[in-house]
């Protein structure tokens, strides 16, 4: 969680049972914002 909160993602990989797919992330700070929101709710 600490590394996700401090780094902006520009690509994301999803693993499927038949392989994987790469996706470009356009809102690169979305994950940081969401994690910070969830952590503040504790």
mmCIF entry with sequence, helices, sheets and N, C-alpha, C, O atoms, coordinates in Angstrom:
data_MODEL
# 
_entry.id   MODEL 
# 
_entity.id                         1 
_entity.type                       polymer 
_entity.pdbx_number_of_molecules   1 
# 
_entity_poly.entity_id                      1 
_entity_poly.type                           'polypeptide(L)' 
_entity_poly.nstd_linkage                   no 
_entity_poly.nstd_monomer                   no 
_entity_poly.pdbx_seq_one_letter_code       
;(UNK)(UNK)(UNK)(UNK)(UNK)(UNK)(UNK)(UNK)(UNK)(UNK)(UNK)(UNK)(UNK)(UNK)(UNK)(UNK)
(UNK)(UNK)(UNK)(UNK)(UNK)(UNK)(UNK)(UNK)(UNK)(UNK)(UNK)(UNK)(UNK)(UNK)(UNK)(UNK)
(UNK)(UNK)(UNK)(UNK)(UNK)(UNK)(UNK)(UNK)(UNK)(UNK)
;
_entity_poly.pdbx_seq_one_letter_code_can   XXXXXXXXXXXXXXXXXXXXXXXXXXXXXXXXXXXXXXXXXX 
_entity_poly.pdbx_strand_id                 A 
# 
loop_
_entity_poly_seq.entity_id 
_entity_poly_seq.num 
_entity_poly_seq.mon_id 
_entity_poly_seq.hetero 
1 1  UNK n 
1 2  UNK n 
1 3  UNK n 
1 4  UNK n 
1 5  UNK n 
1 6  UNK n 
1 7  UNK n 
1 8  UNK n 
1 9  UNK n 
1 10 UNK n 
1 11 UNK n 
1 12 UNK n 
1 13 UNK n 
1 14 UNK n 
1 15 UNK n 
1 16 UNK n 
1 17 UNK n 
1 18 UNK n 
1 19 UNK n 
1 20 UNK n 
1 21 UNK n 
1 22 UNK n 
1 23 UNK n 
1 24 UNK n 
1 25 UNK n 
1 26 UNK n 
1 27 UNK n 
1 28 UNK n 
1 29 UNK n 
1 30 UNK n 
1 31 UNK n 
1 32 UNK n 
1 33 UNK n 
1 34 UNK n 
1 35 UNK n 
1 36 UNK n 
1 37 UNK n 
1 38 UNK n 
1 39 UNK n 
1 40 UNK n 
1 41 UNK n 
1 42 UNK n 
# 
_struct_asym.id          A 
_struct_asym.entity_id   1 
# 
loop_
_struct_conf.conf_type_id 
_struct_conf.id 
_struct_conf.pdbx_PDB_helix_id 
_struct_conf.beg_label_comp_id 
_struct_conf.beg_label_asym_id 
_struct_conf.beg_label_seq_id 
_struct_conf.pdbx_beg_PDB_ins_code 
_struct_conf.end_label_comp_id 
_struct_conf.end_label_asym_id 
_struct_conf.end_label_seq_id 
_struct_conf.pdbx_end_PDB_ins_code 
_struct_conf.beg_auth_comp_id 
_struct_conf.beg_auth_asym_id 
_struct_conf.beg_auth_seq_id 
_struct_conf.end_auth_comp_id 
_struct_conf.end_auth_asym_id 
_struct_conf.end_auth_seq_id 
_struct_conf.pdbx_PDB_helix_class 
_struct_conf.details 
_struct_conf.pdbx_PDB_helix_length 
HELX_P HELX_P1 AA1 UNK A 2  ? UNK A 6  ? UNK A 2  UNK A 6  1 ? 5  
HELX_P HELX_P2 AA2 UNK A 30 ? UNK A 40 ? UNK A 30 UNK A 40 1 ? 11 
# 
_struct_conf_type.id          HELX_P 
_struct_conf_type.criteria    ? 
_struct_conf_type.reference   ? 
# 
_struct_sheet.id               AA1 
_struct_sheet.type             ? 
_struct_sheet.number_strands   2 
_struct_sheet.details          ? 
# 
_struct_sheet_order.sheet_id     AA1 
_struct_sheet_order.range_id_1   1 
_struct_sheet_order.range_id_2   2 
_struct_sheet_order.offset       ? 
_struct_sheet_order.sense        anti-parallel 
# 
loop_
_struct_sheet_range.sheet_id 
_struct_sheet_range.id 
_struct_sheet_range.beg_label_comp_id 
_struct_sheet_range.beg_label_asym_id 
_struct_sheet_range.beg_label_seq_id 
_struct_sheet_range.pdbx_beg_PDB_ins_code 
_struct_sheet_range.end_label_comp_id 
_struct_sheet_range.end_label_asym_id 
_struct_sheet_range.end_label_seq_id 
_struct_sheet_range.pdbx_end_PDB_ins_code 
_struct_sheet_range.beg_auth_comp_id 
_struct_sheet_range.beg_auth_asym_id 
_struct_sheet_range.beg_auth_seq_id 
_struct_sheet_range.end_auth_comp_id 
_struct_sheet_range.end_auth_asym_id 
_struct_sheet_range.end_auth_seq_id 
AA1 1 UNK A 11 ? UNK A 16 ? UNK A 11 UNK A 16 
AA1 2 UNK A 19 ? UNK A 24 ? UNK A 19 UNK A 24 
# 
loop_
_atom_site.group_PDB 
_atom_site.id 
_atom_site.type_symbol 
_atom_site.label_atom_id 
_atom_site.label_alt_id 
_atom_site.label_comp_id 
_atom_site.label_asym_id 
_atom_site.label_entity_id 
_atom_site.label_seq_id 
_atom_site.pdbx_PDB_ins_code 
_atom_site.Cartn_x 
_atom_site.Cartn_y 
_atom_site.Cartn_z 
_atom_site.occupancy 
_atom_site.B_iso_or_equiv 
_atom_site.pdbx_formal_charge 
_atom_site.auth_seq_id 
_atom_site.auth_comp_id 
_atom_site.auth_asym_id 
_atom_site.auth_atom_id 
_atom_site.pdbx_PDB_model_num 
ATOM 1   N N  . UNK A 1 1  ? 0.817   -1.187  0.000   1.00 0.00 ? 1  UNK A N  1 
ATOM 2   C CA . UNK A 1 1  ? 0.000   0.000   0.000   1.00 0.00 ? 1  UNK A CA 1 
ATOM 3   C C  . UNK A 1 1  ? 0.864   1.256   0.000   1.00 0.00 ? 1  UNK A C  1 
ATOM 4   O O  . UNK A 1 1  ? 0.538   2.234   -0.673  1.00 0.00 ? 1  UNK A O  1 
ATOM 5   N N  . UNK A 1 2  ? 1.965   1.235   0.751   1.00 0.00 ? 2  UNK A N  1 
ATOM 6   C CA . UNK A 1 2  ? 2.808   2.428   0.808   1.00 0.00 ? 2  UNK A CA 1 
ATOM 7   C C  . UNK A 1 2  ? 3.360   2.779   -0.563  1.00 0.00 ? 2  UNK A C  1 
ATOM 8   O O  . UNK A 1 2  ? 3.393   3.950   -0.939  1.00 0.00 ? 2  UNK A O  1 
ATOM 9   N N  . UNK A 1 3  ? 3.794   1.771   -1.313  1.00 0.00 ? 3  UNK A N  1 
ATOM 10  C CA . UNK A 1 3  ? 4.355   2.077   -2.631  1.00 0.00 ? 3  UNK A CA 1 
ATOM 11  C C  . UNK A 1 3  ? 3.278   2.552   -3.599  1.00 0.00 ? 3  UNK A C  1 
ATOM 12  O O  . UNK A 1 3  ? 3.559   3.386   -4.460  1.00 0.00 ? 3  UNK A O  1 
ATOM 13  N N  . UNK A 1 4  ? 2.054   2.044   -3.481  1.00 0.00 ? 4  UNK A N  1 
ATOM 14  C CA . UNK A 1 4  ? 0.962   2.503   -4.337  1.00 0.00 ? 4  UNK A CA 1 
ATOM 15  C C  . UNK A 1 4  ? 0.552   3.937   -4.004  1.00 0.00 ? 4  UNK A C  1 
ATOM 16  O O  . UNK A 1 4  ? 0.159   4.693   -4.893  1.00 0.00 ? 4  UNK A O  1 
ATOM 17  N N  . UNK A 1 5  ? 0.640   4.308   -2.741  1.00 0.00 ? 5  UNK A N  1 
ATOM 18  C CA . UNK A 1 5  ? 0.253   5.664   -2.327  1.00 0.00 ? 5  UNK A CA 1 
ATOM 19  C C  . UNK A 1 5  ? 1.260   6.713   -2.780  1.00 0.00 ? 5  UNK A C  1 
ATOM 20  O O  . UNK A 1 5  ? 0.925   7.894   -2.871  1.00 0.00 ? 5  UNK A O  1 
ATOM 21  N N  . UNK A 1 6  ? 2.489   6.293   -3.063  1.00 0.00 ? 6  UNK A N  1 
ATOM 22  C CA . UNK A 1 6  ? 3.516   7.282   -3.377  1.00 0.00 ? 6  UNK A CA 1 
ATOM 23  C C  . UNK A 1 6  ? 3.955   7.286   -4.843  1.00 0.00 ? 6  UNK A C  1 
ATOM 24  O O  . UNK A 1 6  ? 4.836   8.062   -5.215  1.00 0.00 ? 6  UNK A O  1 
ATOM 25  N N  . UNK A 1 7  ? 3.367   6.449   -5.667  1.00 0.00 ? 7  UNK A N  1 
ATOM 26  C CA . UNK A 1 7  ? 3.785   6.433   -7.075  1.00 0.00 ? 7  UNK A CA 1 
ATOM 27  C C  . UNK A 1 7  ? 2.576   6.552   -7.992  1.00 0.00 ? 7  UNK A C  1 
ATOM 28  O O  . UNK A 1 7  ? 1.518   5.974   -7.742  1.00 0.00 ? 7  UNK A O  1 
ATOM 29  N N  . UNK A 1 8  ? 2.765   7.313   -9.055  1.00 0.00 ? 8  UNK A N  1 
ATOM 30  C CA . UNK A 1 8  ? 1.693   7.493   -10.024 1.00 0.00 ? 8  UNK A CA 1 
ATOM 31  C C  . UNK A 1 8  ? 1.801   6.414   -11.093 1.00 0.00 ? 8  UNK A C  1 
ATOM 32  O O  . UNK A 1 8  ? 2.884   6.161   -11.621 1.00 0.00 ? 8  UNK A O  1 
ATOM 33  N N  . UNK A 1 9  ? 0.688   5.786   -11.406 1.00 0.00 ? 9  UNK A N  1 
ATOM 34  C CA . UNK A 1 9  ? 0.671   4.730   -12.408 1.00 0.00 ? 9  UNK A CA 1 
ATOM 35  C C  . UNK A 1 9  ? 0.344   5.307   -13.776 1.00 0.00 ? 9  UNK A C  1 
ATOM 36  O O  . UNK A 1 9  ? -0.550  6.143   -13.908 1.00 0.00 ? 9  UNK A O  1 
ATOM 37  N N  . UNK A 1 10 ? 1.064   4.863   -14.785 1.00 0.00 ? 10 UNK A N  1 
ATOM 38  C CA . UNK A 1 10 ? 0.725   5.278   -16.145 1.00 0.00 ? 10 UNK A CA 1 
ATOM 39  C C  . UNK A 1 10 ? 0.296   4.082   -16.997 1.00 0.00 ? 10 UNK A C  1 
ATOM 40  O O  . UNK A 1 10 ? -0.237  4.256   -18.092 1.00 0.00 ? 10 UNK A O  1 
ATOM 41  N N  . UNK A 1 11 ? 0.528   2.878   -16.495 1.00 0.00 ? 11 UNK A N  1 
ATOM 42  C CA . UNK A 1 11 ? 0.071   1.656   -17.156 1.00 0.00 ? 11 UNK A CA 1 
ATOM 43  C C  . UNK A 1 11 ? -0.392  0.671   -16.094 1.00 0.00 ? 11 UNK A C  1 
ATOM 44  O O  . UNK A 1 11 ? 0.071   0.699   -14.953 1.00 0.00 ? 11 UNK A O  1 
ATOM 45  N N  . UNK A 1 12 ? -1.310  -0.195  -16.487 1.00 0.00 ? 12 UNK A N  1 
ATOM 46  C CA . UNK A 1 12 ? -1.842  -1.191  -15.571 1.00 0.00 ? 12 UNK A CA 1 
ATOM 47  C C  . UNK A 1 12 ? -1.953  -2.506  -16.326 1.00 0.00 ? 12 UNK A C  1 
ATOM 48  O O  . UNK A 1 12 ? -2.376  -2.518  -17.482 1.00 0.00 ? 12 UNK A O  1 
ATOM 49  N N  . UNK A 1 13 ? -1.582  -3.611  -15.694 1.00 0.00 ? 13 UNK A N  1 
ATOM 50  C CA . UNK A 1 13 ? -1.649  -4.929  -16.326 1.00 0.00 ? 13 UNK A CA 1 
ATOM 51  C C  . UNK A 1 13 ? -2.658  -5.780  -15.554 1.00 0.00 ? 13 UNK A C  1 
ATOM 52  O O  . UNK A 1 13 ? -2.610  -5.866  -14.327 1.00 0.00 ? 13 UNK A O  1 
ATOM 53  N N  . UNK A 1 14 ? -3.567  -6.401  -16.294 1.00 0.00 ? 14 UNK A N  1 
ATOM 54  C CA . UNK A 1 14 ? -4.560  -7.293  -15.709 1.00 0.00 ? 14 UNK A CA 1 
ATOM 55  C C  . UNK A 1 14 ? -4.243  -8.708  -16.168 1.00 0.00 ? 14 UNK A C  1 
ATOM 56  O O  . UNK A 1 14 ? -4.123  -8.974  -17.364 1.00 0.00 ? 14 UNK A O  1 
ATOM 57  N N  . UNK A 1 15 ? -4.110  -9.614  -15.204 1.00 0.00 ? 15 UNK A N  1 
ATOM 58  C CA . UNK A 1 15 ? -3.825  -11.004 -15.512 1.00 0.00 ? 15 UNK A CA 1 
ATOM 59  C C  . UNK A 1 15 ? -5.141  -11.777 -15.588 1.00 0.00 ? 15 UNK A C  1 
ATOM 60  O O  . UNK A 1 15 ? -5.937  -11.756 -14.650 1.00 0.00 ? 15 UNK A O  1 
ATOM 61  N N  . UNK A 1 16 ? -5.357  -12.450 -16.696 1.00 0.00 ? 16 UNK A N  1 
ATOM 62  C CA . UNK A 1 16 ? -6.514  -13.310 -16.911 1.00 0.00 ? 16 UNK A CA 1 
ATOM 63  C C  . UNK A 1 16 ? -6.030  -14.755 -16.896 1.00 0.00 ? 16 UNK A C  1 
ATOM 64  O O  . UNK A 1 16 ? -4.825  -15.004 -16.924 1.00 0.00 ? 16 UNK A O  1 
ATOM 65  N N  . UNK A 1 17 ? -6.938  -15.691 -16.854 1.00 0.00 ? 17 UNK A N  1 
ATOM 66  C CA . UNK A 1 17 ? -6.543  -17.100 -16.876 1.00 0.00 ? 17 UNK A CA 1 
ATOM 67  C C  . UNK A 1 17 ? -5.929  -17.480 -18.224 1.00 0.00 ? 17 UNK A C  1 
ATOM 68  O O  . UNK A 1 17 ? -5.186  -18.458 -18.311 1.00 0.00 ? 17 UNK A O  1 
ATOM 69  N N  . UNK A 1 18 ? -6.233  -16.720 -19.268 1.00 0.00 ? 18 UNK A N  1 
ATOM 70  C CA . UNK A 1 18 ? -5.718  -17.031 -20.596 1.00 0.00 ? 18 UNK A CA 1 
ATOM 71  C C  . UNK A 1 18 ? -4.557  -16.132 -21.012 1.00 0.00 ? 18 UNK A C  1 
ATOM 72  O O  . UNK A 1 18 ? -4.059  -16.259 -22.130 1.00 0.00 ? 18 UNK A O  1 
ATOM 73  N N  . UNK A 1 19 ? -4.118  -15.234 -20.146 1.00 0.00 ? 19 UNK A N  1 
ATOM 74  C CA . UNK A 1 19 ? -3.020  -14.326 -20.486 1.00 0.00 ? 19 UNK A CA 1 
ATOM 75  C C  . UNK A 1 19 ? -3.143  -13.018 -19.740 1.00 0.00 ? 19 UNK A C  1 
ATOM 76  O O  . UNK A 1 19 ? -3.634  -12.991 -18.611 1.00 0.00 ? 19 UNK A O  1 
ATOM 77  N N  . UNK A 1 20 ? -2.703  -11.934 -20.352 1.00 0.00 ? 20 UNK A N  1 
ATOM 78  C CA . UNK A 1 20 ? -2.768  -10.633 -19.701 1.00 0.00 ? 20 UNK A CA 1 
ATOM 79  C C  . UNK A 1 20 ? -3.052  -9.557  -20.735 1.00 0.00 ? 20 UNK A C  1 
ATOM 80  O O  . UNK A 1 20 ? -2.875  -9.751  -21.938 1.00 0.00 ? 20 UNK A O  1 
ATOM 81  N N  . UNK A 1 21 ? -3.505  -8.400  -20.215 1.00 0.00 ? 21 UNK A N  1 
ATOM 82  C CA . UNK A 1 21 ? -3.731  -7.224  -21.052 1.00 0.00 ? 21 UNK A CA 1 
ATOM 83  C C  . UNK A 1 21 ? -3.152  -6.016  -20.350 1.00 0.00 ? 21 UNK A C  1 
ATOM 84  O O  . UNK A 1 21 ? -3.245  -5.899  -19.128 1.00 0.00 ? 21 UNK A O  1 
ATOM 85  N N  . UNK A 1 22 ? -2.547  -5.107  -21.120 1.00 0.00 ? 22 UNK A N  1 
ATOM 86  C CA . UNK A 1 22 ? -2.017  -3.854  -20.600 1.00 0.00 ? 22 UNK A CA 1 
ATOM 87  C C  . UNK A 1 22 ? -2.974  -2.722  -20.950 1.00 0.00 ? 22 UNK A C  1 
ATOM 88  O O  . UNK A 1 22 ? -3.526  -2.681  -22.050 1.00 0.00 ? 22 UNK A O  1 
ATOM 89  N N  . UNK A 1 23 ? -3.162  -1.817  -20.015 1.00 0.00 ? 23 UNK A N  1 
ATOM 90  C CA . UNK A 1 23 ? -4.044  -0.676  -20.213 1.00 0.00 ? 23 UNK A CA 1 
ATOM 91  C C  . UNK A 1 23 ? -3.288  0.600   -19.865 1.00 0.00 ? 23 UNK A C  1 
ATOM 92  O O  . UNK A 1 23 ? -2.529  0.626   -18.896 1.00 0.00 ? 23 UNK A O  1 
ATOM 93  N N  . UNK A 1 24 ? -3.486  1.651   -20.642 1.00 0.00 ? 24 UNK A N  1 
ATOM 94  C CA . UNK A 1 24 ? -2.947  2.971   -20.311 1.00 0.00 ? 24 UNK A CA 1 
ATOM 95  C C  . UNK A 1 24 ? -3.855  3.613   -19.271 1.00 0.00 ? 24 UNK A C  1 
ATOM 96  O O  . UNK A 1 24 ? -5.079  3.506   -19.346 1.00 0.00 ? 24 UNK A O  1 
ATOM 97  N N  . UNK A 1 25 ? -3.243  4.277   -18.308 1.00 0.00 ? 25 UNK A N  1 
ATOM 98  C CA . UNK A 1 25 ? -3.987  4.987   -17.264 1.00 0.00 ? 25 UNK A CA 1 
ATOM 99  C C  . UNK A 1 25 ? -3.876  6.476   -17.567 1.00 0.00 ? 25 UNK A C  1 
ATOM 100 O O  . UNK A 1 25 ? -2.772  7.009   -17.678 1.00 0.00 ? 25 UNK A O  1 
ATOM 101 N N  . UNK A 1 26 ? -5.012  7.144   -17.700 1.00 0.00 ? 26 UNK A N  1 
ATOM 102 C CA . UNK A 1 26 ? -5.021  8.558   -18.046 1.00 0.00 ? 26 UNK A CA 1 
ATOM 103 C C  . UNK A 1 26 ? -5.139  9.460   -16.816 1.00 0.00 ? 26 UNK A C  1 
ATOM 104 O O  . UNK A 1 26 ? -4.573  10.553  -16.802 1.00 0.00 ? 26 UNK A O  1 
ATOM 105 N N  . UNK A 1 27 ? -5.851  9.027   -15.802 1.00 0.00 ? 27 UNK A N  1 
ATOM 106 C CA . UNK A 1 27 ? -5.965  9.786   -14.555 1.00 0.00 ? 27 UNK A CA 1 
ATOM 107 C C  . UNK A 1 27 ? -4.965  9.177   -13.575 1.00 0.00 ? 27 UNK A C  1 
ATOM 108 O O  . UNK A 1 27 ? -5.330  8.355   -12.735 1.00 0.00 ? 27 UNK A O  1 
ATOM 109 N N  . UNK A 1 28 ? -3.692  9.590   -13.690 1.00 0.00 ? 28 UNK A N  1 
ATOM 110 C CA . UNK A 1 28 ? -2.612  8.878   -13.011 1.00 0.00 ? 28 UNK A CA 1 
ATOM 111 C C  . UNK A 1 28 ? -2.619  9.029   -11.493 1.00 0.00 ? 28 UNK A C  1 
ATOM 112 O O  . UNK A 1 28 ? -1.991  8.231   -10.798 1.00 0.00 ? 28 UNK A O  1 
ATOM 113 N N  . UNK A 1 29 ? -3.306  10.023  -10.969 1.00 0.00 ? 29 UNK A N  1 
ATOM 114 C CA . UNK A 1 29 ? -3.339  10.167  -9.516  1.00 0.00 ? 29 UNK A CA 1 
ATOM 115 C C  . UNK A 1 29 ? -4.630  9.626   -8.899  1.00 0.00 ? 29 UNK A C  1 
ATOM 116 O O  . UNK A 1 29 ? -4.860  9.820   -7.705  1.00 0.00 ? 29 UNK A O  1 
ATOM 117 N N  . UNK A 1 30 ? -5.462  8.963   -9.670  1.00 0.00 ? 30 UNK A N  1 
ATOM 118 C CA . UNK A 1 30 ? -6.720  8.420   -9.149  1.00 0.00 ? 30 UNK A CA 1 
ATOM 119 C C  . UNK A 1 30 ? -6.478  7.402   -8.045  1.00 0.00 ? 30 UNK A C  1 
ATOM 120 O O  . UNK A 1 30 ? -7.129  7.458   -7.002  1.00 0.00 ? 30 UNK A O  1 
ATOM 121 N N  . UNK A 1 31 ? -5.556  6.475   -8.256  1.00 0.00 ? 31 UNK A N  1 
ATOM 122 C CA . UNK A 1 31 ? -5.302  5.442   -7.256  1.00 0.00 ? 31 UNK A CA 1 
ATOM 123 C C  . UNK A 1 31 ? -4.776  6.049   -5.959  1.00 0.00 ? 31 UNK A C  1 
ATOM 124 O O  . UNK A 1 31 ? -5.156  5.619   -4.870  1.00 0.00 ? 31 UNK A O  1 
ATOM 125 N N  . UNK A 1 32 ? -3.911  7.037   -6.076  1.00 0.00 ? 32 UNK A N  1 
ATOM 126 C CA . UNK A 1 32 ? -3.379  7.707   -4.884  1.00 0.00 ? 32 UNK A CA 1 
ATOM 127 C C  . UNK A 1 32 ? -4.513  8.373   -4.116  1.00 0.00 ? 32 UNK A C  1 
ATOM 128 O O  . UNK A 1 32 ? -4.593  8.250   -2.894  1.00 0.00 ? 32 UNK A O  1 
ATOM 129 N N  . UNK A 1 33 ? -5.380  9.070   -4.818  1.00 0.00 ? 33 UNK A N  1 
ATOM 130 C CA . UNK A 1 33 ? -6.505  9.757   -4.188  1.00 0.00 ? 33 UNK A CA 1 
ATOM 131 C C  . UNK A 1 33 ? -7.451  8.764   -3.513  1.00 0.00 ? 33 UNK A C  1 
ATOM 132 O O  . UNK A 1 33 ? -7.895  8.994   -2.388  1.00 0.00 ? 33 UNK A O  1 
ATOM 133 N N  . UNK A 1 34 ? -7.755  7.673   -4.192  1.00 0.00 ? 34 UNK A N  1 
ATOM 134 C CA . UNK A 1 34 ? -8.679  6.687   -3.643  1.00 0.00 ? 34 UNK A CA 1 
ATOM 135 C C  . UNK A 1 34 ? -8.098  5.989   -2.420  1.00 0.00 ? 34 UNK A C  1 
ATOM 136 O O  . UNK A 1 34 ? -8.805  5.783   -1.433  1.00 0.00 ? 34 UNK A O  1 
ATOM 137 N N  . UNK A 1 35 ? -6.824  5.622   -2.470  1.00 0.00 ? 35 UNK A N  1 
ATOM 138 C CA . UNK A 1 35 ? -6.189  4.968   -1.323  1.00 0.00 ? 35 UNK A CA 1 
ATOM 139 C C  . UNK A 1 35 ? -6.144  5.908   -0.134  1.00 0.00 ? 35 UNK A C  1 
ATOM 140 O O  . UNK A 1 35 ? -6.427  5.493   0.990   1.00 0.00 ? 35 UNK A O  1 
ATOM 141 N N  . UNK A 1 36 ? -5.793  7.166   -0.359  1.00 0.00 ? 36 UNK A N  1 
ATOM 142 C CA . UNK A 1 36 ? -5.754  8.135   0.740   1.00 0.00 ? 36 UNK A CA 1 
ATOM 143 C C  . UNK A 1 36 ? -7.140  8.311   1.358   1.00 0.00 ? 36 UNK A C  1 
ATOM 144 O O  . UNK A 1 36 ? -7.265  8.442   2.576   1.00 0.00 ? 36 UNK A O  1 
ATOM 145 N N  . UNK A 1 37 ? -8.174  8.315   0.530   1.00 0.00 ? 37 UNK A N  1 
ATOM 146 C CA . UNK A 1 37 ? -9.537  8.441   1.038   1.00 0.00 ? 37 UNK A CA 1 
ATOM 147 C C  . UNK A 1 37 ? -9.897  7.225   1.899   1.00 0.00 ? 37 UNK A C  1 
ATOM 148 O O  . UNK A 1 37 ? -10.442 7.370   2.993   1.00 0.00 ? 37 UNK A O  1 
ATOM 149 N N  . UNK A 1 38 ? -9.592  6.040   1.400   1.00 0.00 ? 38 UNK A N  1 
ATOM 150 C CA . UNK A 1 38 ? -9.903  4.822   2.149   1.00 0.00 ? 38 UNK A CA 1 
ATOM 151 C C  . UNK A 1 38 ? -9.129  4.765   3.459   1.00 0.00 ? 38 UNK A C  1 
ATOM 152 O O  . UNK A 1 38 ? -9.676  4.348   4.480   1.00 0.00 ? 38 UNK A O  1 
ATOM 153 N N  . UNK A 1 39 ? -7.864  5.179   3.445   1.00 0.00 ? 39 UNK A N  1 
ATOM 154 C CA . UNK A 1 39 ? -7.042  5.135   4.658   1.00 0.00 ? 39 UNK A CA 1 
ATOM 155 C C  . UNK A 1 39 ? -7.507  6.159   5.683   1.00 0.00 ? 39 UNK A C  1 
ATOM 156 O O  . UNK A 1 39 ? -7.322  5.947   6.881   1.00 0.00 ? 39 UNK A O  1 
ATOM 157 N N  . UNK A 1 40 ? -8.100  7.255   5.251   1.00 0.00 ? 40 UNK A N  1 
ATOM 158 C CA . UNK A 1 40 ? -8.560  8.268   6.191   1.00 0.00 ? 40 UNK A CA 1 
ATOM 159 C C  . UNK A 1 40 ? -9.879  7.854   6.863   1.00 0.00 ? 40 UNK A C  1 
ATOM 160 O O  . UNK A 1 40 ? -10.271 8.453   7.864   1.00 0.00 ? 40 UNK A O  1 
ATOM 161 N N  . UNK A 1 41 ? -10.552 6.856   6.332   1.00 0.00 ? 41 UNK A N  1 
ATOM 162 C CA . UNK A 1 41 ? -11.825 6.396   6.886   1.00 0.00 ? 41 UNK A CA 1 
ATOM 163 C C  . UNK A 1 41 ? -11.645 5.436   8.056   1.00 0.00 ? 41 UNK A C  1 
ATOM 164 O O  . UNK A 1 41 ? -12.633 5.051   8.681   1.00 0.00 ? 41 UNK A O  1 
ATOM 165 N N  . UNK A 1 42 ? -10.414 5.039   8.371   1.00 0.00 ? 42 UNK A N  1 
ATOM 166 C CA . UNK A 1 42 ? -10.158 4.101   9.465   1.00 0.00 ? 42 UNK A CA 1 
ATOM 167 C C  . UNK A 1 42 ? -10.458 4.699   10.801  1.00 0.00 ? 42 UNK A C  1 
ATOM 168 O O  . UNK A 1 42 ? -10.295 4.036   11.825  1.00 0.00 ? 42 UNK A O  1 
# 
